[in-house]
Amino acid sequence: MNAPTRIGFVYCNDNLAGTITEYSDQAGYQYEFRYDATYLQSGLAKIGTNLPLTDVPLRKNHLPAFFTNLMSEGWIKRHQAQLARLDVDDKFGLLLAHGAELIGPMKVLPSLLKDEDAGRIPTLPQKNLKGFTIDFARDEFNEVAIRSFGRASISGVQPKMFLTHKAGVKKTLTASIGIGPYILKPSPRDLPHLAVNEFIIMRLCQLVGFNVADHALVPFSCGELAYVTGRFDLDAAGRSIGFIEDLASVMDVAPGNKSSETLSYEHALKVAHASCGYHAQVLRDGFLQVLMAYLVGNNDLHMKNLSLIRPLDSDTATGFSKIYDMVSVAPYREYDGSELSIWLMESEVADAKSSSSYDNYGYYTEHDFVTFAAQLGLDQKISKKLIHALVKKVSQNVHKAFDSVPGFDELKLVLLKRIQARMEAMSRPWL
Protein backbone atom coordinates (compact mmCIF):
# COMPACT_ATOMS: atom_id res chain seq x y z
CA MET A 1 0.00 0.00 0.00
CA ASN A 2 1.32 3.48 -0.87
CA ALA A 3 2.14 6.19 1.63
CA PRO A 4 -0.92 7.69 3.34
CA THR A 5 -2.32 10.91 1.91
CA ARG A 6 -4.50 11.88 4.91
CA ILE A 7 -5.20 10.49 8.36
CA GLY A 8 -8.02 10.98 10.84
CA PHE A 9 -7.83 10.32 14.57
CA VAL A 10 -11.02 8.66 15.79
CA TYR A 11 -12.14 9.37 19.37
CA CYS A 12 -14.88 7.85 21.48
CA ASN A 13 -15.75 9.89 24.58
CA ASP A 14 -12.39 11.60 24.11
CA ASN A 15 -10.53 8.26 24.23
CA LEU A 16 -8.42 7.58 21.14
CA ALA A 17 -10.21 4.62 19.54
CA GLY A 18 -8.14 4.36 16.37
CA THR A 19 -7.20 5.92 13.06
CA ILE A 20 -8.82 6.10 9.65
CA THR A 21 -6.22 6.50 6.92
CA GLU A 22 -6.58 7.37 3.25
CA TYR A 23 -4.15 5.96 0.68
CA SER A 24 -3.90 6.85 -2.98
CA ASP A 25 -2.76 4.57 -5.79
CA GLN A 26 -3.34 4.17 -9.51
CA ALA A 27 -6.65 2.41 -8.88
CA GLY A 28 -7.96 5.27 -6.75
CA TYR A 29 -8.31 5.76 -3.01
CA GLN A 30 -8.12 3.08 -0.33
CA TYR A 31 -9.13 3.45 3.32
CA GLU A 32 -7.91 1.64 6.42
CA PHE A 33 -9.43 1.75 9.89
CA ARG A 34 -7.22 0.46 12.67
CA TYR A 35 -8.09 0.33 16.37
CA ASP A 36 -5.57 1.85 18.75
CA ALA A 37 -3.76 -0.81 20.81
CA THR A 38 -4.57 0.94 24.10
CA TYR A 39 -8.26 1.08 23.20
CA LEU A 40 -8.27 -2.65 22.42
CA GLN A 41 -6.77 -3.36 25.83
CA SER A 42 -9.14 -1.04 27.69
CA GLY A 43 -12.20 -3.30 27.58
CA LEU A 44 -14.28 -0.58 25.90
CA ALA A 45 -16.87 -1.52 23.28
CA LYS A 46 -16.53 -1.45 19.51
CA ILE A 47 -17.35 1.97 18.08
CA GLY A 48 -19.60 0.67 15.29
CA THR A 49 -21.60 -2.43 14.44
CA ASN A 50 -19.40 -3.18 11.44
CA LEU A 51 -16.13 -2.25 13.15
CA PRO A 52 -15.43 -5.29 15.39
CA LEU A 53 -12.72 -5.07 18.02
CA THR A 54 -9.62 -6.58 16.42
CA ASP A 55 -6.01 -5.68 15.80
CA VAL A 56 -6.50 -6.58 12.13
CA PRO A 57 -7.11 -3.38 10.15
CA LEU A 58 -10.30 -2.98 8.10
CA ARG A 59 -9.46 -2.05 4.51
CA LYS A 60 -11.94 -0.83 1.90
CA ASN A 61 -11.81 0.91 -1.48
CA HIS A 62 -14.33 3.45 -0.14
CA LEU A 63 -14.78 5.32 3.11
CA PRO A 64 -16.64 2.89 5.43
CA ALA A 65 -20.35 3.63 5.88
CA PHE A 66 -19.88 4.12 9.62
CA PHE A 67 -17.91 7.29 8.88
CA THR A 68 -19.96 8.60 5.96
CA ASN A 69 -23.09 8.30 8.09
CA LEU A 70 -21.58 10.62 10.71
CA MET A 71 -21.40 13.48 8.22
CA SER A 72 -23.69 16.29 7.15
CA GLU A 73 -25.85 15.89 4.07
CA GLY A 74 -27.55 18.03 1.46
CA TRP A 75 -27.66 21.80 1.93
CA ILE A 76 -25.33 21.77 4.95
CA LYS A 77 -22.78 19.54 3.25
CA ARG A 78 -22.62 21.82 0.20
CA HIS A 79 -21.99 24.91 2.31
CA GLN A 80 -19.44 23.14 4.51
CA ALA A 81 -17.57 22.07 1.38
CA GLN A 82 -17.51 25.68 0.17
CA LEU A 83 -16.23 26.97 3.50
CA ALA A 84 -13.53 24.29 3.70
CA ARG A 85 -12.64 24.81 0.01
CA LEU A 86 -13.23 21.13 -0.67
CA ASP A 87 -15.04 19.30 -3.43
CA VAL A 88 -18.50 18.30 -2.21
CA ASP A 89 -17.64 14.68 -3.07
CA ASP A 90 -14.49 14.72 -0.93
CA LYS A 91 -16.08 12.72 1.89
CA PHE A 92 -12.86 12.14 3.80
CA GLY A 93 -11.83 15.79 3.62
CA LEU A 94 -15.25 16.87 4.89
CA LEU A 95 -15.09 14.31 7.70
CA LEU A 96 -11.75 15.72 8.87
CA ALA A 97 -12.96 19.32 8.52
CA HIS A 98 -16.28 18.83 10.33
CA GLY A 99 -15.89 15.75 12.52
CA ALA A 100 -14.92 17.52 15.73
CA GLU A 101 -18.49 17.79 17.03
CA LEU A 102 -20.95 15.02 16.30
CA ILE A 103 -24.17 13.74 17.86
CA GLY A 104 -23.13 10.88 20.15
CA PRO A 105 -19.70 10.06 21.61
CA MET A 106 -17.63 10.13 18.41
CA LYS A 107 -15.09 12.63 17.06
CA VAL A 108 -12.90 12.41 13.97
CA LEU A 109 -10.01 14.89 13.95
CA PRO A 110 -7.14 15.72 11.58
CA SER A 111 -4.72 15.76 14.53
CA LEU A 112 -4.50 14.35 18.04
CA LEU A 113 -6.98 15.77 20.54
CA LYS A 114 -5.58 18.51 22.74
CA ASP A 115 -6.16 18.31 26.48
CA GLU A 116 -8.01 21.63 26.53
CA ASP A 117 -10.51 20.29 23.96
CA ALA A 118 -11.32 17.12 25.90
CA GLY A 119 -14.01 16.58 28.48
CA ARG A 120 -16.11 19.66 27.68
CA ILE A 121 -19.59 19.26 29.19
CA PRO A 122 -22.25 20.48 26.74
CA THR A 123 -25.24 22.61 27.69
CA LEU A 124 -28.30 20.46 28.34
CA PRO A 125 -31.65 21.14 26.65
CA GLN A 126 -34.70 22.17 28.65
CA LYS A 127 -37.84 20.08 28.24
CA ASN A 128 -40.25 23.03 28.20
CA LEU A 129 -39.67 25.80 25.66
CA LYS A 130 -43.03 27.50 26.17
CA GLY A 131 -42.69 31.27 25.70
CA PHE A 132 -39.24 31.00 24.08
CA THR A 133 -38.26 32.86 20.93
CA ILE A 134 -35.37 32.65 18.45
CA ASP A 135 -33.34 35.85 18.22
CA PHE A 136 -33.12 36.06 14.42
CA ALA A 137 -35.63 36.07 11.57
CA ARG A 138 -36.46 33.21 9.22
CA ASP A 139 -34.96 35.12 6.28
CA GLU A 140 -31.63 35.21 8.14
CA PHE A 141 -31.54 31.45 8.69
CA ASN A 142 -29.18 30.51 5.86
CA GLU A 143 -26.59 33.15 6.72
CA VAL A 144 -26.73 32.48 10.47
CA ALA A 145 -26.57 28.70 10.02
CA ILE A 146 -23.56 28.82 7.72
CA ARG A 147 -21.65 31.04 10.16
CA SER A 148 -22.50 28.92 13.18
CA PHE A 149 -21.57 25.36 12.27
CA GLY A 150 -17.87 25.58 12.97
CA ARG A 151 -16.48 22.02 12.93
CA ALA A 152 -19.80 20.34 13.74
CA SER A 153 -21.77 17.98 11.52
CA ILE A 154 -25.44 17.03 11.52
CA SER A 155 -27.10 14.43 9.33
CA GLY A 156 -30.20 14.86 7.18
CA VAL A 157 -30.81 16.76 3.94
CA GLN A 158 -33.37 19.20 5.39
CA PRO A 159 -31.82 22.57 6.35
CA LYS A 160 -31.15 22.67 10.08
CA MET A 161 -28.75 24.13 12.62
CA PHE A 162 -27.89 24.04 16.32
CA LEU A 163 -29.29 26.45 18.89
CA THR A 164 -28.37 27.27 22.47
CA HIS A 165 -29.62 29.59 25.22
CA LYS A 166 -28.72 33.24 24.76
CA ALA A 167 -26.56 34.36 27.66
CA GLY A 168 -28.25 36.88 29.93
CA VAL A 169 -31.56 36.87 28.04
CA LYS A 170 -34.38 34.77 29.42
CA LYS A 171 -36.36 32.44 27.18
CA THR A 172 -34.31 33.25 24.11
CA LEU A 173 -32.55 30.80 21.81
CA THR A 174 -29.67 31.83 19.60
CA ALA A 175 -27.28 30.21 17.15
CA SER A 176 -24.81 27.85 18.79
CA ILE A 177 -21.23 28.09 17.58
CA GLY A 178 -20.68 24.44 16.77
CA ILE A 179 -22.86 21.79 18.32
CA GLY A 180 -25.61 22.89 20.72
CA PRO A 181 -28.40 21.44 22.89
CA TYR A 182 -31.17 22.05 20.34
CA ILE A 183 -31.69 21.39 16.64
CA LEU A 184 -33.68 23.97 14.67
CA LYS A 185 -35.59 22.95 11.53
CA PRO A 186 -37.40 25.79 9.71
CA SER A 187 -40.11 25.16 7.13
CA PRO A 188 -38.44 25.05 3.69
CA ARG A 189 -39.97 27.52 1.24
CA ASP A 190 -41.24 24.70 -1.00
CA LEU A 191 -42.74 22.80 1.98
CA PRO A 192 -45.02 25.31 3.71
CA HIS A 193 -45.77 24.73 7.39
CA LEU A 194 -43.50 21.66 7.55
CA ALA A 195 -42.46 22.72 11.07
CA VAL A 196 -46.08 22.64 12.24
CA ASN A 197 -46.65 19.39 10.36
CA GLU A 198 -43.72 17.71 12.13
CA PHE A 199 -44.77 19.05 15.53
CA ILE A 200 -48.31 17.69 15.12
CA ILE A 201 -47.17 14.27 13.90
CA MET A 202 -44.52 13.98 16.62
CA ARG A 203 -47.10 15.03 19.20
CA LEU A 204 -49.43 12.32 17.87
CA CYS A 205 -46.63 9.76 18.13
CA GLN A 206 -46.11 10.81 21.74
CA LEU A 207 -49.83 10.65 22.56
CA VAL A 208 -50.17 7.09 21.25
CA GLY A 209 -47.25 5.90 23.35
CA PHE A 210 -44.05 6.17 21.32
CA ASN A 211 -40.85 7.38 22.98
CA VAL A 212 -40.09 10.61 21.12
CA ALA A 213 -37.46 13.33 21.31
CA ASP A 214 -38.52 16.51 23.12
CA HIS A 215 -40.00 18.90 20.57
CA ALA A 216 -41.50 22.38 20.42
CA LEU A 217 -42.68 25.10 18.07
CA VAL A 218 -40.64 28.23 18.70
CA PRO A 219 -41.11 31.48 16.74
CA PHE A 220 -38.35 33.29 14.91
CA SER A 221 -38.09 36.99 15.71
CA CYS A 222 -40.35 37.61 12.69
CA GLY A 223 -43.07 35.38 14.18
CA GLU A 224 -42.79 32.40 11.80
CA LEU A 225 -42.84 29.11 13.70
CA ALA A 226 -39.87 26.75 13.61
CA TYR A 227 -39.57 23.15 14.79
CA VAL A 228 -37.05 22.78 17.62
CA THR A 229 -36.02 19.44 19.08
CA GLY A 230 -33.81 18.79 22.08
CA ARG A 231 -30.80 16.50 21.84
CA PHE A 232 -31.45 13.12 23.42
CA ASP A 233 -27.92 11.72 23.30
CA LEU A 234 -26.95 13.18 26.71
CA ASP A 235 -27.76 12.11 30.26
CA ALA A 236 -28.65 14.48 33.12
CA ALA A 237 -24.96 15.13 33.77
CA GLY A 238 -24.20 16.01 30.15
CA ARG A 239 -22.46 12.73 29.38
CA SER A 240 -23.18 10.65 26.29
CA ILE A 241 -25.88 8.04 26.90
CA GLY A 242 -24.09 5.70 24.51
CA PHE A 243 -23.62 4.99 20.84
CA ILE A 244 -26.47 6.18 18.63
CA GLU A 245 -26.06 4.39 15.32
CA ASP A 246 -28.59 4.75 12.55
CA LEU A 247 -29.65 1.69 10.59
CA ALA A 248 -27.80 2.94 7.52
CA SER A 249 -24.56 2.52 9.47
CA VAL A 250 -25.71 -0.71 11.14
CA MET A 251 -26.55 -2.18 7.72
CA ASP A 252 -23.34 -0.81 6.13
CA VAL A 253 -25.37 1.37 3.76
CA ALA A 254 -24.00 4.68 2.47
CA PRO A 255 -26.17 7.78 3.14
CA GLY A 256 -27.05 8.12 -0.53
CA ASN A 257 -28.58 4.63 -0.48
CA LYS A 258 -30.70 5.11 2.66
CA SER A 259 -33.92 4.74 0.60
CA SER A 260 -32.58 2.25 -1.93
CA GLU A 261 -35.04 -0.01 -3.76
CA THR A 262 -32.86 -2.93 -2.66
CA LEU A 263 -33.88 -2.35 0.97
CA SER A 264 -36.90 -3.53 2.93
CA TYR A 265 -38.15 -2.95 6.46
CA GLU A 266 -38.25 -6.70 6.90
CA HIS A 267 -34.50 -6.97 6.36
CA ALA A 268 -33.75 -3.78 8.30
CA LEU A 269 -35.69 -4.91 11.37
CA LYS A 270 -34.09 -8.35 11.26
CA VAL A 271 -30.67 -6.68 11.28
CA ALA A 272 -31.76 -4.45 14.19
CA HIS A 273 -33.08 -7.54 15.99
CA ALA A 274 -29.72 -9.28 15.66
CA SER A 275 -27.84 -6.14 16.75
CA CYS A 276 -29.97 -6.04 19.91
CA GLY A 277 -29.26 -9.61 20.95
CA TYR A 278 -32.46 -10.96 19.38
CA HIS A 279 -34.82 -9.34 21.87
CA ALA A 280 -38.38 -9.76 20.57
CA GLN A 281 -39.39 -6.29 21.76
CA VAL A 282 -37.15 -4.76 19.09
CA LEU A 283 -39.23 -6.42 16.37
CA ARG A 284 -42.47 -5.18 17.92
CA ASP A 285 -41.13 -1.65 18.34
CA GLY A 286 -39.81 -1.52 14.79
CA PHE A 287 -43.02 -2.98 13.38
CA LEU A 288 -45.07 -0.30 15.15
CA GLN A 289 -42.81 2.52 13.94
CA VAL A 290 -43.23 1.38 10.34
CA LEU A 291 -47.00 1.03 10.81
CA MET A 292 -47.18 4.51 12.36
CA ALA A 293 -45.28 5.95 9.41
CA TYR A 294 -47.83 4.40 7.06
CA LEU A 295 -50.81 5.62 9.08
CA VAL A 296 -49.69 9.26 9.11
CA GLY A 297 -48.44 9.32 5.52
CA ASN A 298 -44.71 9.43 6.22
CA ASN A 299 -42.71 8.02 3.30
CA ASP A 300 -39.43 9.35 4.73
CA LEU A 301 -38.72 6.63 7.31
CA HIS A 302 -35.44 5.75 5.64
CA MET A 303 -32.46 4.04 7.24
CA LYS A 304 -31.06 7.25 8.72
CA ASN A 305 -34.33 8.00 10.52
CA LEU A 306 -34.19 4.76 12.53
CA SER A 307 -31.41 4.46 15.10
CA LEU A 308 -30.27 2.00 17.75
CA ILE A 309 -28.84 2.88 21.16
CA ARG A 310 -25.92 0.87 22.48
CA PRO A 311 -24.27 1.32 25.90
CA LEU A 312 -20.69 2.55 25.82
CA ASP A 313 -19.51 -0.66 27.49
CA SER A 314 -21.43 -3.13 25.32
CA ASP A 315 -21.30 -4.55 21.81
CA THR A 316 -25.06 -5.23 21.93
CA ALA A 317 -27.65 -2.50 21.34
CA THR A 318 -30.57 -2.22 23.75
CA GLY A 319 -33.23 -1.08 21.27
CA PHE A 320 -34.38 1.82 19.16
CA SER A 321 -33.59 5.40 20.11
CA LYS A 322 -36.31 7.95 20.61
CA ILE A 323 -38.23 8.83 17.44
CA TYR A 324 -36.68 12.04 16.12
CA ASP A 325 -38.14 12.52 12.64
CA MET A 326 -41.75 11.87 11.63
CA VAL A 327 -43.79 14.02 9.25
CA SER A 328 -46.66 13.51 6.81
CA VAL A 329 -46.01 14.13 3.12
CA ALA A 330 -49.75 14.32 2.39
CA PRO A 331 -49.68 18.15 1.96
CA TYR A 332 -46.77 18.01 -0.52
CA ARG A 333 -47.90 16.37 -3.75
CA GLU A 334 -44.46 16.37 -5.36
CA TYR A 335 -43.10 14.23 -2.49
CA ASP A 336 -46.18 12.00 -2.15
CA GLY A 337 -45.35 9.44 -4.81
CA SER A 338 -44.79 6.37 -2.63
CA GLU A 339 -46.42 4.83 0.43
CA LEU A 340 -43.21 4.17 2.36
CA SER A 341 -39.54 5.05 2.03
CA ILE A 342 -38.48 1.47 1.23
CA TRP A 343 -40.26 -1.82 0.57
CA LEU A 344 -42.20 -3.43 3.40
CA MET A 345 -41.03 -7.01 2.69
CA GLU A 346 -38.12 -8.78 1.04
CA SER A 347 -40.54 -10.43 -1.41
CA GLU A 348 -41.19 -6.96 -2.86
CA VAL A 349 -37.47 -6.37 -3.35
CA ALA A 350 -37.13 -9.67 -5.19
CA ASP A 351 -40.18 -9.57 -7.47
CA ALA A 352 -42.47 -6.72 -6.31
CA LYS A 353 -44.70 -9.34 -4.68
CA SER A 354 -46.69 -8.30 -1.61
CA SER A 355 -50.05 -9.78 -0.54
CA SER A 356 -52.99 -10.88 -2.67
CA SER A 357 -54.93 -8.01 -1.10
CA TYR A 358 -52.37 -5.52 -2.41
CA ASP A 359 -52.86 -6.98 -5.90
CA ASN A 360 -56.57 -6.13 -5.58
CA TYR A 361 -56.53 -2.83 -3.69
CA GLY A 362 -53.28 -1.34 -4.97
CA TYR A 363 -52.18 -0.17 -1.51
CA TYR A 364 -51.12 -1.66 1.81
CA THR A 365 -53.83 -3.00 4.12
CA GLU A 366 -53.91 -5.03 7.31
CA HIS A 367 -53.18 -8.13 5.22
CA ASP A 368 -49.80 -6.71 4.18
CA PHE A 369 -48.81 -5.71 7.69
CA VAL A 370 -49.84 -9.09 9.14
CA THR A 371 -47.77 -10.76 6.39
CA PHE A 372 -44.90 -8.38 7.18
CA ALA A 373 -45.16 -9.27 10.87
CA ALA A 374 -45.14 -12.98 10.04
CA GLN A 375 -41.89 -12.51 8.11
CA LEU A 376 -40.47 -10.97 11.28
CA GLY A 377 -41.57 -14.00 13.28
CA LEU A 378 -44.53 -12.32 14.98
CA ASP A 379 -47.62 -14.46 15.49
CA GLN A 380 -50.74 -13.38 13.55
CA LYS A 381 -52.74 -13.01 16.74
CA ILE A 382 -50.08 -10.70 18.19
CA SER A 383 -49.68 -8.64 15.02
CA LYS A 384 -53.42 -8.11 14.62
CA LYS A 385 -53.62 -7.00 18.24
CA LEU A 386 -50.75 -4.54 17.70
CA ILE A 387 -52.37 -3.13 14.55
CA HIS A 388 -55.82 -2.73 16.07
CA ALA A 389 -54.44 -1.14 19.23
CA LEU A 390 -52.35 1.43 17.35
CA VAL A 391 -55.16 2.34 14.94
CA LYS A 392 -57.50 2.83 17.91
CA LYS A 393 -54.98 5.05 19.72
CA VAL A 394 -54.39 7.16 16.61
CA SER A 395 -58.14 7.60 16.16
CA GLN A 396 -58.55 8.63 19.81
CA ASN A 397 -55.66 11.09 19.84
CA VAL A 398 -55.43 12.70 16.40
CA HIS A 399 -57.62 15.68 17.35
CA LYS A 400 -55.67 16.15 20.59
CA ALA A 401 -52.53 16.44 18.48
CA PHE A 402 -54.24 18.99 16.23
CA ASP A 403 -55.43 20.97 19.26
CA SER A 404 -51.82 21.34 20.46
CA VAL A 405 -51.34 24.00 17.74
CA PRO A 406 -53.98 26.68 17.14
CA GLY A 407 -54.90 27.52 13.55
CA PHE A 408 -53.50 25.88 10.39
CA ASP A 409 -56.92 24.41 9.58
CA GLU A 410 -56.14 23.64 5.93
CA LEU A 411 -53.00 21.72 6.89
CA LYS A 412 -54.87 19.79 9.56
CA LEU A 413 -57.63 18.85 7.13
CA VAL A 414 -55.12 17.38 4.66
CA LEU A 415 -53.38 15.47 7.46
CA LEU A 416 -56.69 14.19 8.81
CA LYS A 417 -57.85 12.94 5.41
CA ARG A 418 -54.63 10.97 4.94
CA ILE A 419 -54.74 9.49 8.44
CA GLN A 420 -58.40 8.52 8.09
CA ALA A 421 -57.74 6.90 4.70
CA ARG A 422 -54.86 4.86 6.10
CA MET A 423 -56.87 3.79 9.15
CA GLU A 424 -59.67 2.69 6.83
CA ALA A 425 -57.13 0.72 4.79
CA MET A 426 -56.38 -1.27 7.93
CA SER A 427 -60.03 -2.41 8.07
CA ARG A 428 -60.24 -3.68 4.47
CA PRO A 429 -61.23 -7.36 4.06
CA TRP A 430 -58.46 -9.72 3.04
CA LEU A 431 -58.72 -10.64 -0.63
N, C-alpha and C positions, 0 to 999 in steps of 0.2 A: 504494500500500500504506500502511496506517495506521502510526502510530508503534509501535515495538516495545514489547511488554509485558515480555518477559524475554530475556536474552541469555546464552549459554554460551560460554566460551572453550575451544577444543578444542586440546589439546596432544598431541604425539607425541614421546616421549622428552624431555619438558620443552621442546621447541621449539613455539612457537605455530604451529599448523597452520591455524587459521581460527576462524570463529565460527558458531554455530548460533543463530538468532534466531527468536523467536516473535512473531507479529503477530496481533492480534485485529480482526475486522471483523464485520459483520452475518451473514456466512455461516458464521462460526466462526473457528477458528484456522488460520493459515498459518505455514509454517516455511521458513526460508532458510538454507542452508549456503553460506558463502563462504570460499574459501581466503585466507589472509593473503598479501599481495604478497611479503613477504620469503621466506615458505616456498616460493612458486612459483618464486622466483629461485634458491633454494638447491640445486636439483637433487635434493632428497629425493623419495621415492616417494609416490604417492597413499596416503591413509590407509585407504581401503576400496575394494573391487572396484567398487562402484557410485558412487564419488565421484571421477571422473576429474580430473586436474590441469587446471584451467582458471580463468580469471579471471571466467567467467560464473557467477553464483550458481545453485545448485540450489534450486528452489522447489517445495514440495509442500503439499498440504492436510492432511498428517499428518506426524508426526515420522518421518524416514527410518528404514528398518529397520536400517541400520548402527548407529544410536544406541539404538534400543529393544533390540537384541540385546546391548548392553553391560550391560544392567541386570539387577538381581535379579528373581526370579520367585517366585510362590507364597507360601509361609509367610514367607520373608524379606521379600519386597516388602510384604506386609501390615503387618508390624511396623515396617518402615522408614517407611512412610506414616504410621503412628500417631505414631512418634517425631518426625517432621518436621512433624506436624500438616497433612498433605496428604491429599487424596482419593487413594485407591488407583489411580484411573484417570488421575491427573495425571502422565503419563509424563515430561513435560518437567521438572516440578518435582522429581520423584524423581531424574531424571538429574543435575540441578544439585546436589541435596542429597547424593547418594551416588556421584558420578562422579569423586571425587578419587583413588580407588585401585581400579584395575581390573586384571584379568589381561591381560598384554600391555603394549604401550608407550603406551596411550592414557590421557588424563585429560580430563574435562569439568568445568570449574569455573565458579562464578557470578561470579568476578572474576579479574583477571590473576594469574598465578602469582607468588608472592613468592620472592625469591632463596633464602631459608632453607628453602623447601619443595622446591627443585629438586635433582636429582642425588643423592637419598638412595639408598644402596645397600642393598637388602633382605637379610635373613638368608637364607642358602641352605639348602635341605633336605638332610638326610643320607639316604643310600641305605638304610642298615641301621637299622631301629628295633627290633631284637630286644632284649627286656628293658625297653623303655620303657613308661611308664604315663602316663595323663592325670590331672591333679591335681584333677578334680572328678567327681562321680557322674553317671550317666546321667539321673537325675531332675532334675538341676540344669541340664541342657543348654539348655533354652529360655531360662531367665533369663540364663545366662552368655552365650549367643550374642547375645541382644538387646543386652546391655550392651557387647559387644565390637566390633560392626561399625564403629562410627564412621562415616566417610564412604566406606567401601568397598562394592562391589557384587560379587555372585557369581551366575552364572546357574544355572538348574535349579530345579525345583519341590520337589525333596526337601530337607528340612531339612539344613543344613550350616553350617559356620563355619570360620574360620581358626584355626590353632594355631601356636605358636612354642615355642622351647626356654625352659624356666623358668630364669631367671638364678640361678646358684649351686647348682642342684640337678641332679645328673647323671641322665640318662635319664628326664627328666620333661618332658612337654609341657603347655602351659598355653594359655589363651585369648590370642590375639593381639589387641591393640587396633588395629583396622583390618586391612589385608591382612597375611598371614603366609606362611611357607614351606610350610605344610601345610594341606590341606583335610580336615576331619573330617566323616564322614557316619555318624551312628548308625543303628541299625535302627529305623524307625518302629514304633510300637506295633501298627499293623495289618498290618505286613509283618515277621513274626518272622524273626530271623536273616538279614535282608537284607545286613548287613555281611559275614557269613561267605559268603553266596551270592556277593556281588560279588568278594570276595577269591578264591574258588575259580575263578570264571569268568575273572577277569583273569589268574590264575595259569595257567590252561589256555591262554588266548590267548598268553601269554608262552612257554609250553612248545612251542606249535606254530609259533612263529616270528614272531608279530606284535610290533611295536614298541609297548610299553605304558608308561604312566606308572608310576613307582615306587609301590608299594602295600604296605600292611602292615595287620595286625590288632593293634590296641593296646587294652589294657583301660582302661576308666574306673576311678576309684578304688574303685568298688563291684564291680569284676570283670567287668562286662558288656563284651563285645568291640565295638569300633568300627572302621569302615573308615577308614584314613588314607592319603591319597595326597599325594605330593610335587609341588609345582609344577614344570612342565617348560618354562615360558616364559622361564627365565633361563639364561645361560651360566655358566661356572665363576667368572667375575668378578662375577656378580650383575647383568649387563646383559641387557636384553631380547634374546632370540634373533631377534626379528622380529615381524611381524604374525601373530596367530593369529585367523583369521576363520572362524566357523562357517558351514556351508552355508546356514543361514537368512539370514545377512547377505549371503553371496555371491549367493544367489538372490533377494535383495530380498524376503524373506518375514518377516513380523512373528512374534515369538515365539509368539503364540497360534495361529498357523497352521503350526507346525513339523511337525505330523503330519496335515496337511490331506489329504482324499481327492482333492484335485486334484494331488497330488504323486506322483512315482514315483522309484525309485532310478535307473531308466534316465535320466530327465531330469537328476536331481541329479548323477549321475556324468559325464554329458556336459558339464554346466556346470563341474564341477570340472576335467575334462579341458581345456576351453578356458582356464580360469583358470591352468592350469599349463603353458601353451604347447603343448598337445596332445602331451604325453609319454605314450606308451602305458602306461608303468608305473603311472600314476595310475589308469587303467581297471582294470588287474589288481588293484591294491591295494584299490580300492573294491569291486570284485566280490567279493574274498575276505572283506572285512569284512562285507558283506551276507550272504554265505554262512555265515560264522561265527555271525552273529547268529541265523540260521535254525537252525543245528545245535544251538545251546545253548538255544534257546527265548527269545531276547531280542526282544520286540516293541516295544522302546523306542529303537531306533536311528533317532531322528528327526533333523531337520536341525540341531539344536543339539548333537547328539552326534557329529557329523562335522565336523572342522575342517581348514582348510588353513593351511600355514605359508608366509609370504612374507618374504623378506629386507627389511630396512629400506630398502635402496637399490634395490629392484626393484618393478616393477609386475606381475611374473609370479610366481605361487606355485611352490614347488618340489615340493609333494606334500602328503599328509595328515600331520597332526600325530600324535603318539603317541595310541593308544587310551586314553581316560580314563573311559569309562563303558560297562560291559558286564555285565549281570546276566541271570539266567534268571527268567522269570515263572511257570515251571511250578509252583512251590509256592503261588502266590497265585491261586486260581481266579477271583476277581473281576477280576483284571487280565489274564486269560489268554484273552481273547475273540478275538484276531486273531493271525495267524502272524507278521506283520511290522508295523512302525510305519506304513509307507506302502506303496503298490502296488509291485510289482516292476518292471512294464513300463508304458509309456505306453498300450499297447492296453487295459490294465485300467482306466486312468483314463477312456478314451474310451467303452468299452462292456463293461467287466468281462470282457474276453476274454483268457485266458491260453493255455495249451497244450491240445491235445486230451487229454493225459494228466491234466491238472487236472480237465477235465470228467468224467473217469472215476473218478479217485481222490478228488477233493475236497480235495486239499492239494498243496503244491509238491513236485515230485520233480526228479530230474536233468534231465528234459526241459525243465522251466520254466527252470532255471538256465542250461542250454545255449542256450535261446531268448533269455533275458535277455542272455547274453554276446554272442550274435550281433547283438542290437540295439545293443550297445556297439561292435561292429566286431571282436570277438574270434573268431578261427577256432574251429570246433567241436573240432578236434583239441586245440587249446590249452586251451579251456575244460574239456573232459573231463579233461585231464591235471591242471588246477588243482583241479577238484572231487575227483578220486580221491585226489590227494596230501593235500589238507586233511582229508578224511574219514579217511584212514589215520593221519595225525598225531594227530587228535583221539582216535581209537580207542586209539592207543599211549600217549597221555599223560593220559587222563582220570583214571585211578586215581592217577597221580602228583600231579595237582592236588588230588584228594581227600585224599591222604596229607599234604599240606602243612598241614592243619588237623586235629588230633585230635578225635574225637567227632563229634557232629551227624550221626549215622547216618541218621536219618529224612530229613533235608534232602538228604543225598547220594543216597539211594535215589530220591527224586523227581527230582533233577537227572539221575541216570544214566538213568532210564527215558525222560525226554524226549530226552536226547542219543542214546540208542540208537534210539529211534523215528525221529528225524530222519536219522540215518545210514542206517537201513534204507530210508527214503523215497528216499534218493539211489541206491539199487540197484534201484528198481522198473523193470520193463520199460516202454518207451515205448508208449503206446496211442494 
